[in-house]
């Protein structure tokens, strides 16, 4: 591997600090000891979690023993791993059948009972894996990874703060001089994407949930914000085709209609989430119903953000905000209309958009400092569109710090 790197004289774009990786291994092991105490370690298969534990998006598997050094086995990409990852135990492999002997050869055998990232393989691949690895009991290990990734390190937070700052500049400043009523959603989307890329957006946004896809995010003019959709979120959007729910449709953002832009901004792999709403007219032309609904969303976000503190449970915030909105005229459209309605107020975010914890029922583990949460209170108004707001917050020991916004206002056109 070293010879390949030296031969080409390439330099790493970035190498994750060894101390950062060691802290991640320690977090995962700590959760694993509690959740799967009889396991000798954790096998990881997904590229995103391999990156989290090695610093490279490897195509293969990573073995994190409860004690000792991790081992990365790759189907391809030894040279790139040598550039990007500080791991010293890295080897090529072709078949799952080889894994036990290779790991044992490194002095890190699997053991008779191991935890595995069960969401990291398809059912077919998992069945193949089990058929190749005999005499081993497999325990679920996904939760240990989820909990470890939920609390970001300072190294990760620096990237998220950069993403948030650039996100704010894009949606609150730059594109306001580039878009205008009369443009289609698709035209606006292309301006937004070009603006993001110019500000350092990585061009790729990842999701954890199987089958979920996202391309930058959504642009919805007028009642497109209530268009039926499949994903787990409140805002509707048309897209360009039934097979491609992205890029924005040919719907025109007409005068005196709403425009909602809900996008992620990816910087060096880490993502912030933000929604900005625009009105194609002066402020005094905004209908009272929309003004009231938007004010409710802003207040809901402010109330929730006040509770983003270490020791507070996500489910408590969800119940408080649901109760608050239930006493307004907009409870039926809160977090989406009809089937679009989503049963949450916000979500953790980091290497993927849809991380945990979620501000929803059932999430009862208290927040810790270092958690990053996107709050997205939205209200669907029939025949009008979607109003609302979304901002990404870092939870600190002293409360929540917004990473994506200098203001919480709707933007108007004269």
Secondary structure, 3 states (H helix, E strand, C coil): CHHHHHHHCCCCCCCCCHHHHHHHHHHHHHHHHHHCCCCCEEEECCHHHHHHHHCCCCEEEEEEECCCCCEEEEEECHHHHHHHCCCCCEEECCCHHHHHHHHHHCCCCCCCEEEECHHHCCHHHHHHHHHHCCCCEEEECHHHHHHHHHECCHHHHHHHHHHHHHHHHHHHHHHHHCCCCCCEHHHHHHHHHHHHHHCCCCCCCCCCCCCCCCCCEEEEEHHHHHCCCCCCCCCCCCCCECCECCCCCCCECCCCCEEEEEEEEEECCEEEEEEEEEECCCHHHCCHHHHHHHHHHHHHHHHHHHCCCCCCEHHHHHHHHHHHHHCCCCHHHECCCHHHCCCCCEEECCCCCCEEEEECCCCCCECCCCEEEEECCEEEECCCEEEECEEEEEEECCEEEECCCCCCCCEECC
